[in-house]
Amino acid sequence: MYLPSGVYHETYAATHAWWQTGFVRGKMALLVLFVSTLPLYANLYVVSVANITLYTILGALGVQLLIGYCGQITFGHAAFIAVGAYVTAIGVLFWGLPYPVAAVLGCLLAGLWSVVFGLPSARIKGFYQIMTTMAAQFITVDFIITHYVSRVGGREHYFSLPPGTITIAGWPVESEIEVYYLAVILTILCLAGMANLLRTRVGRAWIAIRDNDIAAETMGLNVVYYKLLAFFAAGVLAGVAGAVWIPSLLFVSPEHFTLSWGLWLVGVILIGGIGSLHGVVFGSIFVTGILELLKFAVIPLSEFYPALSERFLYVKEAAFGLAIVLFLLYEPRGLAYRWQQIKNYLNLWPFAY
């Protein structure tokens, strides 16, 4: 039941199956059971933390696609999440669209807006591309959304989302449990779609561009086309994250989509592992869990240092930066690599050499 000790495949489909042994299929069945029944035995606080983790996974997926699989740098991914969230909210509040239709529209517009800022990638790399993606944040959130979109309908700064605004087939999505199941379904679909896409011609083209774009172009790949396709796909994933996030909010504000959130998502994949879907999941769980534990540690200390609770945001960002530094020093390949090493050891035990 354990690869690679005595188990072999006779067909191409079996070799490339997601779950290649009965042992792995059993583990995945237990995981599905755990995820699907979590709200039944966990309190609302745990469910809310799970929702934040799922939102982080969806937000980091697009960053992983660009940086980990296509070799394109992005620091302004929060801008495209904001596009997905705002278009979805406007579609529901002002255009009277059903939430699923508004969400699909938000995802498509987020993908197209991402392509606009991906166009310079045809001619620039490195530091200059960092500045371009940061410009996406400043232009989209700090200028267009803050000064124009947020004022649609006579509003001053934000869109209110009263209970019952978000519905799917007549069923309201407003409690943490309902948001959890929506986020779980979309997260699984996005992860499965991403995993399958990476095994196609498009995915192999992205990896070739990441490894050596000049060699990829020499082999006949249209590098500009595949780069823009990567930006579109990453923007669509960002739109999904934005559409999933708004049912958890009482209002949508530019403050939810700051530059620091885009940098935060880059840190998530650095901790989880660049170029790995497992890294997105592990990084999101690690970062969310560590910050929640840090919050519990700060609460008793705030009795002696009241200013500590007021400055928790700075403590949180300092801890996150420290975690990135420690991972770059001691585990530069991220949690996904360590997980793979543990699996290899267990699969080969007792002949681990």
C-alpha positions in Angstrom: 0.0 0.0 0.0 3.0 2.3 0.3 4.9 3.8 -2.7 7.5 3.1 -3.8 8.2 -0.2 -1.9 6.8 -2.9 -4.2 4.0 -1.0 -5.7 4.1 -0.3 -9.5 1.7 0.9 -12.1 0.8 -0.7 -15.4 -1.1 2.2 -17.0 -0.4 5.8 -17.7 -3.6 6.9 -15.9 -2.6 5.0 -12.8 0.8 6.6 -12.7 -0.6 10.1 -12.9 -3.6 9.5 -10.6 -4.0 11.9 -7.7 -4.4 9.2 -5.1 -2.3 6.2 -6.2 -2.8 3.8 -3.3 -5.6 2.7 -1.0 -3.7 4.2 1.9 -3.7 7.6 0.3 -7.4 7.3 -0.7 -8.2 6.4 3.0 -6.4 9.5 4.2 -8.2 11.7 1.8 -11.5 10.2 2.8 -10.8 11.1 6.4 -9.8 14.6 5.4 -13.1 15.1 3.5 -15.0 13.8 6.5 -13.1 16.1 8.8 -13.7 19.2 6.6 -17.3 18.5 5.9 -18.2 17.9 9.6 -16.1 20.6 11.2 -19.0 23.0 12.0 -20.8 20.1 13.8 -18.3 19.8 16.6 -16.4 23.1 16.6 -17.5 26.4 18.0 -18.1 29.5 15.9 -14.6 30.9 16.7 -12.9 27.8 15.2 -15.2 28.1 12.1 -14.4 31.8 11.7 -10.7 31.0 11.9 -11.2 28.3 9.3 -13.0 30.8 7.1 -10.0 33.2 7.3 -7.7 30.3 6.4 -9.8 29.4 3.3 -9.9 33.0 2.2 -6.1 33.1 2.5 -5.8 30.0 0.4 -7.9 31.4 -2.3 -6.1 34.7 -2.2 -2.6 33.0 -2.3 -3.5 30.7 -5.1 -3.2 33.4 -7.7 0.1 34.6 -6.2 1.4 31.0 -6.3 0.4 30.7 -9.9 2.3 33.9 -10.9 5.4 33.5 -8.8 5.7 29.8 -8.2 4.6 28.5 -11.6 5.2 31.3 -14.1 8.0 33.2 -12.5 6.2 36.5 -12.6 6.5 38.7 -9.5 3.4 40.3 -8.0 3.1 42.5 -4.9 -0.3 44.1 -5.7 -2.6 41.0 -5.8 -4.9 42.6 -3.2 -6.0 45.0 -5.9 -7.5 42.2 -8.0 -9.2 40.7 -4.9 -10.8 44.1 -4.4 -12.1 44.2 -8.0 -13.8 40.8 -7.5 -15.3 41.9 -4.2 -16.5 45.3 -5.4 -17.9 44.1 -8.7 -19.8 41.3 -6.8 -21.1 43.7 -4.3 -22.2 46.2 -6.9 -23.8 43.5 -9.0 -25.9 42.4 -6.0 -26.7 45.8 -4.5 -27.3 48.0 -7.6 -27.8 45.7 -10.6 -30.0 43.2 -8.9 -28.0 40.2 -10.1 -28.0 36.9 -8.3 -24.9 36.4 -6.2 -23.5 33.6 -8.3 -23.9 35.7 -11.5 -22.4 38.7 -9.9 -19.5 36.6 -8.5 -18.7 35.2 -12.0 -18.8 38.7 -13.5 -16.4 39.9 -10.7 -14.0 37.1 -11.4 -13.9 37.8 -15.1 -13.4 41.5 -14.6 -10.7 40.9 -12.0 -8.9 38.6 -14.6 -9.2 41.2 -17.3 -8.0 44.0 -15.0 -5.0 41.8 -14.0 -4.1 41.4 -17.7 -3.9 45.2 -18.0 -1.1 45.3 -15.5 0.4 42.1 -16.8 1.1 43.7 -20.2 4.4 45.3 -19.1 5.6 41.8 -18.2 6.3 41.3 -22.0 9.2 43.7 -21.7 10.2 44.0 -18.1 11.3 41.7 -15.3 12.5 41.8 -11.7 12.4 45.1 -9.8 10.5 46.9 -12.6 7.8 44.2 -12.5 7.5 44.7 -8.8 6.9 48.4 -9.3 4.3 47.6 -12.0 2.3 45.3 -9.7 2.5 47.8 -6.8 1.2 50.4 -9.2 -1.9 48.1 -9.7 -2.5 48.5 -6.0 -2.2 52.2 -5.9 -4.2 52.9 -9.1 -7.0 50.3 -8.3 -7.6 50.6 -4.6 -6.1 53.9 -3.5 -7.4 55.9 -6.5 -10.2 54.3 -8.4 -12.0 52.4 -5.7 -11.4 54.9 -2.9 -12.3 58.1 -4.8 -14.9 56.9 -7.3 -16.3 53.4 -6.9 -16.9 53.7 -3.1 -19.0 56.8 -3.8 -21.5 55.0 -6.1 -25.0 55.5 -5.0 -24.2 58.5 -2.8 -22.0 56.5 -0.4 -19.0 58.1 1.2 -16.6 55.3 1.8 -18.0 51.8 1.9 -20.8 49.5 0.7 -23.1 48.2 3.5 -24.0 44.5 3.2 -27.1 44.0 5.5 -28.1 40.4 6.3 -29.9 38.7 3.5 -28.1 40.6 0.8 -26.1 37.5 -0.3 -28.3 34.6 -1.4 -27.8 31.5 -3.5 -30.9 30.0 -5.0 -33.0 31.9 -2.4 -30.9 30.7 0.5 -29.2 33.5 2.5 -25.4 33.2 3.1 -24.8 35.2 6.2 -23.7 33.0 9.1 -20.2 31.8 9.6 -21.2 28.1 9.0 -22.9 29.0 5.7 -19.9 31.0 4.6 -17.6 28.1 5.6 -19.4 25.6 3.4 -19.4 28.1 0.5 -15.6 28.8 1.0 -14.9 25.0 1.3 -16.6 24.2 -2.0 -14.9 27.0 -3.9 -11.5 26.3 -2.4 -11.7 22.6 -3.4 -12.9 23.5 -6.9 -10.1 26.1 -7.4 -7.4 23.7 -6.0 -8.6 20.9 -8.3 -8.9 23.2 -11.3 -5.4 24.5 -10.7 -3.9 21.1 -10.2 -5.4 19.9 -13.5 -4.5 23.1 -15.3 -0.8 22.6 -14.3 -0.8 19.2 -16.0 -1.9 20.5 -19.3 0.0 22.2 -22.1 -0.6 25.6 -20.6 0.7 24.5 -17.2 3.9 23.1 -18.7 4.3 26.3 -20.7 4.2 28.3 -17.5 6.8 26.2 -15.8 9.0 26.4 -18.9 8.8 30.2 -18.8 9.5 30.2 -15.1 12.7 28.1 -15.5 14.0 29.9 -18.6 11.8 32.2 -20.7 14.4 32.6 -23.4 14.7 28.8 -23.9 10.9 28.5 -23.9 10.6 31.1 -26.6 13.3 29.3 -28.6 11.2 26.1 -28.4 8.3 27.9 -30.0 6.3 29.1 -27.1 4.5 32.4 -27.4 5.9 33.7 -24.1 3.8 36.9 -24.0 0.6 35.0 -24.6 1.2 32.6 -21.8 2.3 35.3 -19.4 -0.9 37.2 -20.0 -2.9 34.0 -19.6 -1.2 33.5 -16.2 -2.1 37.0 -15.2 -5.7 36.4 -16.3 -6.0 33.1 -14.4 -4.4 34.6 -11.3 -6.9 37.5 -11.5 -9.8 35.2 -11.8 -8.6 33.3 -8.6 -8.3 36.7 -6.9 -11.9 37.5 -7.9 -13.1 34.2 -6.4 -11.3 35.2 -3.1 -13.0 38.6 -3.2 -16.5 37.1 -3.9 -16.1 34.6 -1.1 -15.0 37.2 1.4 -17.9 39.7 1.1 -20.5 37.4 2.8 -18.4 37.5 6.0 -18.3 41.3 6.0 -20.9 43.8 7.2 -19.5 46.3 4.6 -16.9 46.4 1.8 -14.3 49.0 2.2 -10.9 49.8 0.6 -9.4 49.2 4.0 -10.0 45.5 3.5 -7.6 45.4 0.5 -4.4 47.2 1.5 -0.9 46.8 0.0 0.1 44.9 3.2 -2.4 42.2 2.4 -0.8 41.7 -1.1 2.6 41.4 0.6 1.1 39.1 3.2 0.0 36.7 0.5 3.6 36.6 -0.9 4.8 35.7 2.5 2.3 32.9 2.8 3.7 31.1 -0.2 7.3 31.8 0.9 6.5 30.0 4.2 4.4 27.3 2.6 6.7 26.6 -0.4 7.0 28.3 -3.8 5.8 26.2 -6.7 3.6 23.9 -4.7 -0.2 23.7 -4.2 0.5 22.0 -0.8 2.5 25.1 0.0 -0.5 27.4 -0.4 -2.5 25.3 2.0 0.2 24.7 4.6 1.3 28.3 4.5 -2.2 29.6 5.0 -2.8 27.2 7.9 0.5 28.1 9.5 0.2 31.8 9.2 -3.5 31.9 10.4 -2.8 29.5 13.3 0.3 31.3 14.5 -1.4 34.7 14.5 -4.3 33.3 16.5 -2.0 31.7 19.0 -0.1 35.0 19.2 -3.4 36.8 20.0 -4.0 34.4 22.9 -0.5 35.1 24.2 -0.9 38.9 24.0 -4.3 38.9 25.9 -2.8 38.0 29.4 0.3 40.2 28.8 -2.0 43.2 28.0 -3.0 43.2 31.7 0.5 44.3 32.6 1.2 46.3 29.3 -2.1 47.8 28.1 -0.4 49.4 25.1 0.4 45.9 23.8 -3.2 45.2 22.9 -3.6 48.6 21.2 -0.5 47.9 19.1 -1.3 44.3 18.3 -1.3 45.0 14.6 2.4 45.9 14.8 3.2 42.9 16.9 1.4 40.7 14.4 3.3 42.2 11.4 6.6 41.9 13.3 5.9 38.2 14.1 5.0 37.5 10.4 8.2 39.2 9.3 10.2 37.2 11.8 8.6 33.9 10.6 9.6 34.7 6.9 13.2 35.4 7.9 13.4 32.2 9.9 11.9 30.1 7.1 14.3 31.7 4.6 17.2 30.8 6.8 16.3 27.4 8.0 13.6 26.0 5.7 13.9 28.0 2.4 11.9 25.5 0.5 8.9 25.9 2.8 6.6 23.6 4.7 5.6 21.7 1.5 9.2 20.4 1.1 9.4 19.3 4.7 6.0 17.5 4.3 7.3 15.7 1.2 10.5 14.7 3.1 8.4 13.3 6.0 6.2 11.3 3.5 9.2 9.9 1.7 10.7 8.8 5.0 7.6 7.1 6.1 7.0 5.4 2.7 10.6 4.0 2.7 10.8 3.1 6.3 12.7 1.0 7.6 14.9 1.4 4.5 15.1 5.1 4.6 18.6 5.2 3.2 
